[in-house]
Amino acid sequence: MTAEDVKFSLETWQRPQASVSVSGPALRGAVKSIEVLNKHQVQVNLHSPNAIFPHLLSWVEGDIGIVPARYFESLSGSTFEEKEEAFVKAPIGTGPWKFVKRNVATDIEFEANLDYWDAARVPRFARLRVIKVPEVSTRMNMLRTGEVDLAVMDSDAARSLDKEGFKIFVTRNVAHGLLVFYQCYDPRMVTHDLRFRRAATLAIDRQAIVKALFPPISPTIGSLGSLSAGGPLTGPGVVGYDPSMPTYPYDPKEAKRLLKELGYLDNPKTITANSFAFASLPEGPKFIEAIAGYWEAVGIKVQIRQVDLPFVAKKLSANPQGFEPPGEAGVQSPWYRPSGLNNFRVFAVSKPDMKTEVEKARGLEAGGAVSGHCDLNKADTLYLDALGIMDPVKLEEAMRKINRETYDDYWAVPMVSRSEAWAARPGIVSDWRPVHLGPVYVRFETAQPGSAVK
């Protein structure tokens, strides 16, 4: 890996066409220029101080992979897009595994990179095959029959497999469950009214939902779900988390009062609740069912629409966003992102195709993805104020300020801080060390063979 590879990769991920990257918009807004100083040094010049830039380059919060420049240029094709398609078929990376082959949308196979620079992370298993199996019941049966050795499970499955003697590994706090009032910055939406969003929040007994969906796997492992103090996108391990902050209470009486004051109960409009699942939150549809029940109990009309994630993603990325009045909602699953500020960027601030007054005044771009806040100019202001703070102590206080000043906006509802359980066949995997506080840096190379592995 050379400095030229780093420069090429950062410039590639900044391209507007790189829509698969959540970090791309932030890179485009932050990076002024990139200079290669020598074979192993690259200098990235930013438009202004940027507290989240290092986080964009990490696999705990970001999704920026290094693409080898010379190899990419050597691939067949006369255009960038043609070379990109060729690269997808035969990728090369910088990690402890080497690509072998894949069947698109089915499986991908790797072999151990025995020459990896970090001897402590050279894989102990010779090969790794990652298989796409959407149904948890199928994954359970594949473990039982020996078709797979390690599989991600939901809470109920992990509890059953633990009783059967399978080894359970838990990655703590990989994602938030977040009820989002889509496009609530739009005055056409009933969710634009603070009273409605507050009523919809107070109507939900979040603790009862978490208790029902995430019973303890065992006395020693505990539960995969918990509720944290404060508002959206915060929790233990996140910069700015304040355990003394209040949490949204369950108060259906006040919810009904607010809806009556708003006049909603006299002319109720139907909210569309989009039901879909994430890999990091397979319980998404169950959350929607529970939320709809609580909303109907206070007089909010709801229709549940079964969709898939790409359906919602298309609406989020459209310009303008494609959600329809009188209002839509859904349970998203943000990565935990311990910096805090990066998650606020992804979910709260304006997208690149929106220009708020503060962005115009400062000549900066917030670079959001979801644009979930009800007042995008306010969200952008709070974000850009914090973005230039490089002192960790002052940045911590800036994050606490964001949490305090957005708490009463009810722009989204924290439903759970979710951990992730994986089950392993007895005797196959004796130990494994994925990184906590994120769902993607699983580090399969740290898996240690068990006694049954010859």
N, C-alpha and C positions, 0 to 999 in steps of 0.2 A: 504494500500500500504506500502510495506516495502523496505528496502535497497536491500534485496535479489531479489525483483521484478525488481528494477532498474538495478541491475547487470545482471540478466537473460535477460532483454529486450535489453540492449545495446549489449550484446554478441550475441543475436539472430539476431538483425538487422545488425550486422557486417558480418554475414555469406554471402559468395558469392551467395548462392541460394536466398537471399533476394533481388531479382532483382527489386521488386516493389518499393523499397526505393531509392529515389534520394540521400538521406543522407548516405546510407550504404557505398559507396566507400570512402567517406571522413572520416567516422568513422574508417574504416579498416586502413586507412593510418595514422590516428592521435593517436588512443588509443594503449597504450603499455600494460596496465593491469588495472583491476578493483578490488578494495578491499572493502569488507563490514566491516565497523568500528563498527557499532552497528545496532540495529533494524531500526533506522531512518537516518543513515548516511552512505554514500557510497563515496569512494575516487576514482576518475578516474585519472590515471597516463598517461600522454601523452608522445609521443616520443620527442616532442619539444613544445615550446610555440605555441599556435594555436588560432588566433583571431576569427575564425568563429565557434569554437566548441560550445559555448553557443547558437549560432543561430541554429545549427543543432538540438537542443533539443526543439526549440520553434515551435509552429504551424503556426507562421507567415512565417517562412522560411524553417522549417524542416518538417519531416514526421515520427518522431520517437514516436511511441505509447508505453505505458507501458503495458506489458503482465504479468499477475500474475503467478509466477513460480509454486506455489503449485497446483493451479488449472490446469495449463497446464500439469503438470506431472501426474495429476489424470485422465486425459482423456484417452479414449480407444486408443489402438495402441501400437505397440512395437518399432516403429521407430519415429524419430523426425517428419518426413514427415506425418506419419499417425496421430500423435497427432495434427500436424498443421492443417490437413484437418478437424479433429474433432473440433478444436478451431474455425475455420471459421464458422462452423455450429452453434456453441453456444458460442459466444465471451463474454468476460467480460472486462470492461475497468475501468477507474477512473473518468469519467466525470459526468455531471449533468443529464444524461439520462441513462436508463437501456434498454438493448436490449430485445426485445420481440420476434420478428420473422422476417423472410425475405423470399422473393422469388427471387432467384438469377437472376440478370440482369433485375429485374422488380421493386421491392420496398423493403424497410426495415422499420420496425416499432419499436418505442421506447416508454417507459413510463417515466414520471418524477421521478427522484431520489430524493425523499423528504428528505432523510438523507444526502444529499450532504453537504460537509464540509463548503462551502461558502454560507451562507444564502442568500446573495444578488443575487446569481446565481441559486437558486432553481427555476426550470421552473414554470411559471404561467399557462401554458397549461398542461393538464394532459397527453396528448399523442402527439407524433410526428411521422408522416408517411412521408418518403421521397420516391418519385416516380420518376422513370426514364422516361422522356418524351423528346425524341430528338428533335421533331419538334416544333419550336416556335409558329407556328399557332395553333397547338394542345394545347399548354400550355395556350395560350390566351383564347381559347374557354373553356377550363376547368376552368379558373378563372371566366369567364362570367356565366357559368352554376353552379358554386359553388362546382365543383368536387375537386378543390384545393383552398387553402386560400392564398398561397404565392408562387410566381414563378419567376424564373430568366428570363429576357427578353433581346432582343437585342435593339438597339437604336430605330429602326422604331416602334417596338411593344410597347416599353415604351412610346413613343410619342403618339401613338394612345390611349393607356390605360389611360394615364394622362388626355387626353381630355374627356374620358368617365367617369372620376371621381374616378378611382382607385388610391390608395395611392402608390407613388413611393419612394422607398428607394434606395439610391446610395452609393455604396462602392467605394471610390476614389482610383485610381491607384492600381488596383489589379494585372495587368499584363502588360508586354511589348508585342508589336507586332514586331517580329524580322525576317527580311528576311535573311536567312542563306544560304551561298554558301557551300553546304555539301562537306566535304572531300577536301576542297580547299588547304589543306597542301600537297595533292598528285600531283606531277608534271605532271601526265597524264591528269589532268583536265585543261580545258581552263581557269577555274576560279582560277587556281593557279597563273596566271599572274596578277600582281597588276594592270596593265593597263586595263585589262578586268573588274576586280571588280570595279575599279574606274568609268569606263565608264558605267557599269550597274547601279551604284549608281546615277551618275549625270543624267542619262536618265530619272529618275523617279521624277515626281512632287508629292512629298509626301504630301505637304500641301493641294493640290487639292484633293487627295484621301481621306485624313482625313476629309476635309470639306464635301465631297460628302457622305461619309459613316456614319458620325456622326453629323448630324445637331442637333441643340439644342432641347432637349426634351421639354423644356418650358423656358421662361425668367428667372425663379427662379432656376430651376435645372441646366440649361446649357447643355453642350455637354458631351458625354461619352469618347471622344477622344481628344488628344492633342499631339503636338510635343514638345520635350524638346531640350535644347541646348546640344551640344556635340555629342559623338558617341553612340555606342550600350550600353544598360543595365544601363543607368543612367537617372536621372530625379529628380524632387523635392521630397525630403524626403529620397533620397538615399545618403549614405555616400560618400563624394567626389564630389557630384554634383556641377558643376560650371556654373551658368547661363550666365557667360561672354564668355563661349566657343562658337566657331562657330558651325554652323550646316550644313550638306551637302546641297549644293544648287541644284537647278534644272538648268542644263546646257546641253541641248541636243547637242548643237554645239560642245562643248568640248568632249562630249561622242563620237560623230562621229569621231572627230579628233583622239582620242585615239584608237578607233577600227581600223581606217585606218592605223595608225602607227604600230599597232600590226600585221597588215596583215589579220585581221579577216574578213574584208569586201570582200576581194578577195577570201576567202575560208571559208565561214561561217559554223560553226558547231552548231548543234541544242542542245539547253539547255532544259532539262526536268524540268518543273516547277510542282512540286507535289502540288496538291490542296486538302486540308483537313481542318477540323475545330477542334478547341478546345472548351471546355466548357467556358473557359475564353476568347476566341476569335472566336466566331461563324462566324465572318466576314472573316475568313481566305480565303475561296474560292473567295470572292469578291476582296480581296487584290491581289490574284494571277491573276485574270482576268485583273485588272487594270495595274499591273506590266507588264504582257505580252504585253499589248497594247503599253505601253511606250517603251518597249524593241524593239518591231517590228518596231516602228517608227524611231529608229536610226540604224536599220539593224541587230539586234540580232535575230537569229532564235529561236523560242520557240515552244515547244509542251507542252500543259497542260495535265497532267495525273491525273485523278480523283482517289484518294486513300483514305484509312482511316488511322487514327493515328497509329494503330498497325503495319501497313505496313512500315511506316517510322521508327518507334521505333525499329523494327527488324533490319533494315539496320544500324541504329545508334549503336546498341549494338553488332553487329557482330564483329568478330575478324578474318581478318581485316574488316573495315566497308564496307558495301555492295553497295555503290553508284557507278554508272557507268560513264565512260568517254563518251562524252567530258565534261559533267558537269550536276549536278542536284542542284536544289534550292527548298526552301519551306519557308513558313512563320510560324515560331514557336511562341509559346506564353509563354515565361518565366514568372514565378511568379515575382512580383515586387522586392522581397527580398531587403529590405532597407539597409542591411549591404553592398551591392554592391559586396564585395569580394566573397561572397558565390555564387552569380549569375555568376561571372566571372569563378569561379571553374566549375560550372555545364555546362556552354556553351562554354567556350574558351579553357580550358586546356586539357591536354592529359588524356585519359581513363586509368584505371589501367592496361589494357593489352598492353599498349604502354609504352615504357621506353625511355624517352628523355635523352639527355646528362646531363642536369642539375639534373634530378632525380637520375641518377646513381652517379654523383659526390657528391651529398648531402645525399644520402641514404634516401631520402624522396619520398613520392608518392603524386602527385597532386590530383588524385582522381576525374577526370572529368567525364562527362556523354555524352556530345555531341561532344567534340573535334572540335569546330567550327573554331578556329583560323587558319590562313594560315601558321603560323610559330609556331609550338607547343613548341619548345624549348624556344622561346622568351616569349610565354604566360606563360609557366611553371615557367620561371625565375622571371617574374614580380609577379606572384601569390605567389611563395614561398618566395620571398623577403618581401612581405607584410604580409604573413601569421604569421610570428613570431613577429609582432609589436603589443604590448598590450596597448601602450599608445594611447588613442583615438585621440588626436591631431595629432600625427605622423601617425596614421593609416589613418586619413582623407587625409593627404598630400600624402600618398602612393597610395590611391585610385585616387586622382587627377593625380598622375604620370601615373598610368595605363591608365586612360582616355586620357591623352595627348599623350602618346607614342603609343597607338593603334589606335588613331583617323585616321591617314593617311594610316593605313593598309587596310581599307575598307573590313575587314573580315566579317562583317555583317552590315545590314542596319536597323537602327531603323525606324519602320513604324508608331508606335503610342504608347502612354501611355494610356492604356485603363481602364476606370472605368466600374463598373458593376451595372446594374439596376435590381431591383426586384419590382414586382407589387403585392400589397396586396388587398384583397377584402375589400371594404368599411365597417367599423364597426367591422372588425374581428381582425386586427392587428393595434393597435394605435401607437406603437413605437417599434423600433428594433435597436440594436446596434452591427452590425458586425464590425470586425476589419478592418481598412483601410490598404492599402499597401500589400495586399495579398488576394488570392481568396478562401482560404479553411477554415479560422478561422471565420466561419459565426456566431457562438454563437446563435443558435436558442433559447437557454434558456433565452436570454434577450428580446425576443418578448413579448410585453405587450398586453393583451386582449383589444379589442375595445368595444364599447357600445353595439354591437349586440351579444356579447358572454355572455351567461347566466351561 
